[in-house]
Amino acid sequence: MTSAAIEPPRSCIRGMPQRRSRSLWLIGALFVPSAFIACGADSNGDVGASTAGHGGGEKAGAPSALAGAGPAAGGSAAGNAGNAGSSNVGNAGAGTSGGHSSSAGSPGAGAAPSGGAPSGGAPATAGGAGASSSAGAAGSTAAGTGAPESGPLGYGQGTTGGGTAKHVLVASMTEMQAAIDGYAGSGGLVLEYTGSFDFGSIKDPCVQHTLPAQTVEIKAKSDITILGKDGSAANFGLHIAAASSNIIVRNMTIGLNPGGDASDLISIEGMSAGFPTKIWIDHNELFTSMAECAGAGDTAFDGMIDLKKGADLVTVSYNYMHDHHKVSLNGFTDTDDAVRHITFHHNLFENIGSRVPLQRHGYSHVLNNYFSEISASGINVRMGGYALVEANYFENVRDPVTARDSDAIGFWELRDNNLASAADVATGNRFGISWDAGSSGTVNATDWKTSAAYPVALGYTYKADPFQCIHDGLRAAVGAGNGLVTLKCK
């Protein structure tokens, strides 16, 4: 077992002095006073290779989100708990994402693929602003932050969650599950989570995988928003299952969940009773630990945002995902061939092992994300899947775009990323990109060329932000507790 420092999540330390490295935290190791991290923490370390089968074989002071900072997810609190009234989340069609330009066509949910952060060096302190330029600073290409999105950009467009339903306050996993169980299943439910958790109480993250899983389940119910109150924190996961649709998860801080491979932080999964569709995962902070845990194999902490068995029409946006081995499994096994449409945009992936995402089959649009300190592999497209990889910033990443560890490769279109040519990913490059050969059949994007054009129309409108603005300003806009702000670029 490798012990690791416990650090506060970003949402807990807004307004504190920003640090440029983890060194001060590492000195403290496991002796950080728990009162200092009453709402969250993470830990650091490293882990070995994962096994094939379950998921694959890759190696290892801010404005309130609830009070007048634009539309909180699902709508207004109508005077509940002092929350200022805000407009409800509406349809996220054209023009709802701040000037995104049009892209014609429709995703065609059943279509087959036939045509139809910090700069350099060590990762920044988890939760802090790191060493990257602050938004709007001199010389920065970012222009600060803008208003929240009224609805999701991307394949999850039109998701409205609980709409304008009155907020129901829940302070624990038990209360949240009871509210869901008591809900008729449609018509609108907005759950405002006010609970807290002292991540400093977890002295050894490797104990967590030995504990029972703690999970709230939404099964075959629709029109639900789960909205974290600023400063809240949770030590339980969310399972969105079966024929659940129109679900929003926003402004939650979730970390160090118990349960090992039985406990994803957020799992979106089809069942015999149906498949989840129209899901928006936005402005959350998600983390676990990079510690090696004896006896746990690769499952001390399992998926961060996994989408499996028919889950479709999903947007994952403005999340801060850090200190975790396996982030996003899109397709449970090589035979999970349901056609998925998933948009990942404006997320910060930092101090991660792999799966950002691991994509089997289907379609993904990976737009305007910041990949920093990825130690095993990045975007892994397999089993005939297609990924449009657009206007992202990659820094200190191993195997940033690859097809490996399945019987069939996938394909990618590379467009307007900071990596522009083979020279940018060659040995000794200035971005800290490295490669390994992988197992037999691996194809790496070492030539940094498109392997196949994205074969379907996206069906939503957008305008990509420049990759340098992602580097300079995205950190200020991601995660929980920041008023759901968005990135503005010059």
Residue pairs with C-beta under 8 A, 6 or more apart in sequence:
1 204
1 206
1 291
1 292
1 293
1 294
2 45
2 46
2 291
2 292
3 29
3 30
3 45
3 204
3 291
4 29
4 30
4 43
4 44
4 45
4 205
4 289
4 290
4 291
5 22
5 25
5 26
5 28
5 29
5 30
5 32
5 43
5 44
6 25
6 28
6 30
6 32
6 37
6 41
6 42
6 43
6 199
6 200
6 202
6 203
6 205
7 22
7 25
7 32
7 37
7 41
7 42
7 43
7 44
7 125
7 126
7 127
8 36
8 37
8 39
8 40
8 41
8 126
8 127
8 199
9 39
9 40
9 41
9 42
9 126
9 127
9 199
9 233
9 253
9 255
9 285
9 287
9 479
9 480
10 126
10 127
10 128
10 285
10 320
10 479
10 480
10 481
11 39
11 40
11 127
11 230
11 231
11 233
11 253
11 285
11 479
11 480
11 481
11 482
12 37
12 38
12 39
12 40
12 127
12 231
12 233
12 253
12 481
13 127
13 128
14 61
14 62
14 481
14 482
15 61
15 62
16 128
18 125
18 128
18 129
18 130
19 25
19 124
19 125
19 128
20 124
20 125
20 130
20 131
21 121
21 122
21 124
21 125
21 131
22 44
22 122
22 123
22 124
22 125
22 126
24 125
25 32
25 125
26 44
30 203
30 204
32 41
32 200
33 200
34 198
34 200
34 201
35 200
36 200
37 198
37 199
37 200
38 196
38 198
38 200
39 196
39 197
39 198
39 199
39 231
39 232
39 233
39 253
40 127
40 197
40 199
40 233
40 253
40 255
40 285
40 287
41 199
41 200
41 202
41 255
41 256
42 126
42 127
42 199
42 255
42 256
42 287
42 288
42 289
42 322
42 323
43 205
43 256
43 288
43 289
43 290
43 291
43 323
44 126
44 289
44 290
44 291
44 323
44 351
45 289
45 290
45 291
45 292
46 60
46 290
46 291
46 292
46 375
47 60
47 290
47 291
47 292
47 293
47 298
47 300
47 325
47 353
48 59
48 60
48 292
48 298
49 57
49 58
49 59
49 60
49 298
49 376
50 56
50 57
50 58
50 59
50 60
50 297
50 298
50 325
50 326
50 354
51 57
51 297
51 298
52 405
53 333
54 261
54 299
54 332
54 333
55 303
55 306
55 326
55 329
55 332
55 333
55 355
55 358
56 329
56 355
56 358
56 380
56 382
56 405
56 406
57 404
57 405
57 439
58 326
58 354
58 355
58 358
58 376
58 377
58 380
58 404
58 405
59 353
59 354
59 376
59 377
59 436
60 298
60 325
60 353
60 354
60 375
60 376
62 230
62 481
62 482
62 483
62 485
63 69
63 482
63 483
63 485
64 83
64 230
64 483
65 72
65 148
65 227
65 228
65 229
65 230
65 250
65 251
65 283
65 480
65 481
65 482
65 483
65 484
66 72
66 77
66 83
66 84
66 192
66 227
66 229
66 230
66 251
67 82
67 83
67 84
68 84
68 86
69 86
69 147
69 148
69 483
69 484
69 485
70 86
70 87
70 147
70 148
70 150
70 483
70 484
71 86
71 87
71 88
71 89
71 90
71 148
71 150
72 83
72 86
72 148
72 227
72 250
72 251
72 484
73 89
73 161
73 190
73 225
73 227
73 248
73 250
73 251
73 280
73 282
73 484
74 88
74 89
74 160
74 161
74 162
74 163
74 164
74 165
74 188
74 190
74 225
74 227
74 248
74 250
75 86
75 87
75 88
75 89
75 162
75 163
75 164
75 165
75 190
75 225
76 83
76 84
76 85
76 86
76 87
76 88
76 164
77 83
77 84
77 85
77 166
77 167
77 192
78 85
78 164
78 166
78 167
79 85
80 166
80 167
80 169
80 192
81 167
81 169
81 192
83 167
83 192
87 150
88 160
88 163
88 164
89 150
89 151
89 159
89 160
89 161
89 163
89 225
89 248
90 96
90 150
90 151
90 160
91 151
91 157
91 158
91 160
92 149
92 150
92 151
92 152
92 153
92 156
92 157
92 158
92 159
92 280
93 151
93 157
93 158
93 460
93 461
94 100
94 102
94 460
94 461
95 461
96 149
96 150
96 151
96 153
96 157
97 149
97 153
97 461
97 462
98 146
98 147
98 149
98 486
98 488
99 463
100 153
100 460
100 461
100 462
100 463
101 461
101 462
101 463
102 461
103 457
103 458
103 459
103 460
103 461
103 462
104 457
105 456
105 457
105 458
105 459
106 457
106 459
107 155
107 313
107 341
107 363
107 456
107 457
107 458
107 459
107 460
108 116
108 456
108 457
108 459
109 312
109 313
109 339
109 341
110 339
111 339
111 456
112 339
113 363
113 384
113 385
113 386
113 455
113 456
114 455
115 455
115 456
116 455
116 456
117 123
117 124
117 130
117 132
117 348
117 350
117 370
117 372
117 393
117 395
117 471
117 474
117 475
118 124
118 130
118 131
118 132
118 350
118 372
118 395
118 475
119 131
119 132
119 133
119 395
119 471
120 131
120 395
120 396
120 432
121 131
121 396
122 373
123 130
123 350
123 351
123 372
123 373
123 396
124 130
124 131
124 132
124 350
124 372
124 475
126 287
126 322
126 323
126 350
126 351
127 285
129 475
129 476
130 475
132 471
132 472
132 475
133 139
133 140
133 142
133 471
133 472
133 473
134 140
134 473
134 476
135 142
135 143
135 144
135 145
135 472
135 473
135 475
135 476
135 477
135 487
135 488
136 142
136 143
136 144
136 473
137 472
140 472
140 473
140 490
141 466
141 468
141 469
141 472
141 473
141 489
141 490
142 469
142 472
142 473
142 474
142 476
142 487
142 488
142 489
142 490
143 473
143 488
143 489
143 490
144 473
144 476
144 488
145 473
145 476
145 477
145 482
145 485
145 486
145 487
145 488
146 485
146 486
146 487
146 488
147 485
147 486
148 483
148 484
148 485
148 486
149 282
149 317
149 484
149 486
151 157
151 158
151 159
151 160
151 280
152 159
152 280
152 282
152 315
152 317
152 343
153 315
153 317
153 343
153 345
153 460
153 462
154 315
154 317
154 343
154 345
154 365
154 367
154 460
154 462
155 312
155 313
155 314
155 315
155 341
155 342
155 343
155 363
155 365
155 458
155 459
155 460
156 278
156 279
156 280
156 313
156 314
156 315
156 343
157 315
157 460
158 278
159 246
159 247
159 248
159 278
159 279
159 280
159 315
160 223
160 246
160 248
161 190
161 223
161 224
161 225
161 246
161 247
161 248
161 280
162 188
162 189
162 190
162 191
162 223
162 224
162 225
162 248
163 188
163 190
163 223
163 225
164 188
165 187
165 188
165 189
165 190
165 225
166 190
167 190
167 191
167 192
167 227
168 179
168 189
168 190
168 191
168 192
169 192
169 194
170 176
170 179
170 191
170 192
170 193
170 194
170 195
171 193
171 194
171 195
172 195
173 195
173 214
173 216
173 234
173 236
176 191
176 193
176 216
176 226
177 216
177 217
179 189
179 191
180 189
180 191
180 216
180 217
180 218
180 221
180 224
183 189
183 221
183 224
185 220
185 221
185 222
186 221
186 222
186 223
187 223
188 223
189 221
189 223
189 224
189 225
190 224
190 225
190 227
191 224
191 225
191 226
191 227
192 227
192 228
192 229
193 226
193 227
193 228
193 229
193 232
193 234
193 252
194 229
194 232
195 232
195 233
195 234
196 231
196 232
196 233
197 233
197 234
197 235
199 233
199 235
199 255
199 256
202 208
202 256
205 256
205 288
205 289
205 291
205 293
205 300
205 301
206 289
206 291
206 293
206 294
206 296
206 300
208 256
208 257
208 258
208 259
208 260
208 288
208 289
208 300
208 301
209 258
209 259
209 260
209 261
209 293
209 296
209 299
209 300
209 301
210 260
211 258
211 259
212 258
212 259
213 237
213 257
213 258
213 259
213 260
213 262
213 263
214 235
214 236
214 237
214 257
214 258
214 259
214 263
215 236
215 237
215 238
215 239
215 259
215 263
215 267
216 236
216 237
216 238
216 239
217 238
217 239
217 241
218 224
218 238
218 239
218 240
218 241
218 244
218 247
219 239
219 241
219 242
219 244
219 271
219 273
220 241
220 242
220 243
220 244
220 273
220 274
221 244
222 243
222 244
222 245
222 246
222 247
223 245
223 246
224 244
224 246
224 247
224 248
225 247
225 248
225 249
225 250
226 238
226 247
226 248
226 249
226 250
226 252
227 248
227 250
227 251
227 252
228 234
228 250
228 251
228 252
228 253
228 284
228 480
229 251
230 251
230 480
230 481
231 481
232 252
232 253
233 253
233 254
233 255
234 252
234 253
234 254
234 255
235 254
235 255
235 256
235 257
235 258
236 254
236 257
237 254
237 257
237 259
237 263
237 264
237 265
237 266
237 267
238 249
238 252
238 254
238 265
238 266
238 267
239 264
239 267
239 269
240 247
240 249
240 266
240 267
240 268
240 269
240 276
240 279
240 311
241 267
241 268
241 269
241 270
241 271
241 276
242 270
242 271
242 273
242 274
242 275
242 276
243 273
243 274
243 275
243 276
244 274
244 276
245 276
245 277
245 278
245 279
246 278
247 276
247 278
247 279
247 280
248 279
248 280
248 282
249 266
249 279
249 280
249 281
249 282
249 284
250 280
250 281
250 282
250 283
250 284
250 484
251 282
251 283
251 284
251 480
251 481
251 484
252 284
252 285
252 480
253 284
253 285
253 479
253 480
253 481
254 265
254 266
254 284
254 285
254 286
255 265
255 285
255 286
255 287
255 288
256 287
256 288
256 289
256 301
257 263
257 264
257 265
257 288
257 301
259 302
260 296
260 299
260 300
260 301
260 302
261 299
261 302
262 302
263 301
263 302
264 302
264 303
264 304
264 305
264 306
265 286
265 288
265 303
265 304
265 305
266 281
266 284
266 286
266 304
266 305
266 306
267 303
267 306
267 308
268 276
268 279
268 305
268 306
268 307
268 308
268 311
268 314
269 276
269 306
269 307
269 308
269 309
269 311
270 276
270 308
270 309
270 310
270 311
270 338
271 309
275 309
275 310
275 311
275 312
275 338
276 310
276 311
276 312
277 311
277 312
277 313
278 313
278 314
279 311
279 313
279 314
279 315
280 314
280 315
280 317
281 305
281 314
281 315
281 316
281 317
281 319
282 315
282 316
282 317
282 318
282 319
282 484
283 317
283 318
283 319
283 478
283 479
283 480
283 482
283 484
284 319
284 320
284 479
284 480
285 319
285 320
285 321
285 322
285 479
285 480
285 481
286 304
286 305
286 319
286 320
286 321
286 322
286 324
287 321
287 322
287 323
287 324
288 300
288 301
288 304
288 323
288 324
288 325
289 300
289 301
289 323
289 324
290 323
290 324
290 325
290 351
290 353
291 300
292 300
293 300
298 325
298 326
300 325
301 324
301 325
302 326
303 326
303 327
303 328
303 329
303 355
304 321
304 324
304 326
304 327
304 328
305 316
305 319
305 321
305 327
305 328
306 328
306 329
306 330
307 314
307 328
307 329
307 330
307 331
307 340
307 342
308 329
308 330
308 331
308 332
308 336
309 332
309 336
309 338
310 338
310 340
311 338
311 340
312 338
312 339
312 340
312 341
313 341
314 340
314 341
314 342
314 343
315 342
315 343
315 345
316 328
316 342
316 343
316 344
316 345
316 347
317 343
317 344
317 345
317 346
317 347
318 345
318 346
318 347
318 477
318 478
318 479
318 484
318 486
319 347
319 348
319 478
319 479
320 347
320 348
320 350
320 478
320 479
320 480
321 327
321 347
321 348
321 349
321 350
321 352
322 348
322 349
322 350
322 351
322 352
323 350
323 351
323 352
324 352
324 353
325 352
325 353
325 354
325 376
326 353
326 354
326 355
326 358
327 349
327 352
327 353
327 354
327 355
327 356
327 357
328 344
328 355
328 356
328 357
328 358
329 355
329 357
329 358
330 340
330 342
330 357
330 358
330 359
330 360
330 362
330 364
330 385
331 337
331 338
331 340
331 358
331 359
331 360
331 361
331 362
331 382
331 383
331 385
333 360
334 360
334 382
334 383
334 406
334 407
334 408
336 360
336 361
337 360
337 361
337 383
338 361
338 362
339 361
339 362
339 363
340 361
340 362
340 363
340 364
341 362
341 363
341 364
342 357
342 359
342 362
342 363
342 364
342 365
343 364
343 365
343 367
343 460
344 357
344 364
344 365
344 366
344 367
344 369
345 365
345 366
345 367
345 368
345 369
345 462
346 367
346 368
346 369
346 465
346 470
346 474
346 477
346 478
346 486
346 487
347 369
347 370
347 478
348 369
348 370
348 372
348 474
348 475
348 478
348 479
349 356
349 369
349 370
349 371
349 372
349 374
350 370
350 372
350 373
351 372
351 373
352 371
352 373
352 374
352 375
353 374
353 375
353 376
354 374
354 375
354 376
354 377
354 378
354 380
355 377
355 380
356 369
356 371
356 374
356 378
356 379
357 364
357 366
357 379
357 380
358 380
358 382
359 379
359 380
359 381
359 382
359 385
359 387
359 410
360 382
360 383
360 385
360 406
360 410
361 383
361 384
361 385
362 385
362 386
363 385
363 386
363 387
363 388
363 454
363 456
364 381
364 385
364 386
364 387
364 388
365 387
365 388
365 390
365 454
365 458
366 379
366 387
366 388
366 389
366 390
366 392
367 388
367 390
367 391
367 392
367 462
367 464
368 390
368 391
368 392
368 464
368 465
368 467
368 470
368 474
368 487
369 392
369 393
369 470
370 392
370 393
370 395
370 470
370 471
370 474
370 475
371 378
371 392
371 393
371 394
371 395
371 397
371 400
372 395
372 396
372 397
373 395
373 396
373 397
374 396
374 397
374 398
374 400
375 398
376 398
376 399
377 398
377 399
377 402
377 404
378 394
378 397
378 398
378 399
378 400
378 401
378 402
379 387
379 389
379 400
379 401
379 402
379 412
380 399
380 402
380 403
380 404
380 405
381 387
381 401
381 402
381 403
381 409
381 410
381 411
381 412
382 403
382 404
382 405
382 406
382 408
382 409
382 410
383 406
383 407
383 408
383 410
384 408
384 409
384 410
384 411
385 410
385 411
386 410
386 411
386 412
386 413
386 452
386 454
386 455
386 456
387 401
387 410
387 411
387 412
387 413
387 454
388 412
388 413
388 415
388 454
388 458
389 401
389 412
389 413
389 414
389 415
389 417
390 413
390 415
390 416
390 417
390 464
391 415
391 416
391 417
391 464
391 465
391 466
391 467
391 470
392 417
392 418
392 467
392 470
393 417
393 418
393 467
393 468
393 470
393 471
393 474
394 400
394 417
394 418
394 419
394 431
394 433
395 418
395 431
395 432
395 471
396 431
396 432
396 433
397 431
397 432
397 433
397 434
398 433
398 434
398 435
398 436
399 434
399 435
399 436
399 438
399 444
400 419
400 425
400 433
400 445
401 412
401 414
401 444
401 445
402 438
402 442
402 443
402 444
402 445
403 409
403 410
403 411
403 442
403 443
403 444
404 438
404 439
404 441
404 442
404 443
404 444
405 438
405 439
405 442
407 441
409 441
409 443
411 451
411 452
412 445
412 450
412 451
412 452
413 450
413 451
413 452
413 453
413 454
414 445
414 448
414 449
414 450
415 450
415 464
416 464
416 466
416 467
417 467
418 424
418 431
418 467
418 468
418 471
419 425
419 431
419 433
419 448
420 448
421 448
422 446
422 447
422 448
422 449
423 429
424 430
424 431
424 433
424 448
425 431
425 433
425 435
425 445
425 446
425 448
426 446
435 444
435 446
437 444
438 444
443 451
445 451
465 487
465 489
466 489
469 487
469 489
469 490
470 487
473 487
473 488
473 489
474 487
476 482
476 485
476 487
477 485
477 486
477 487
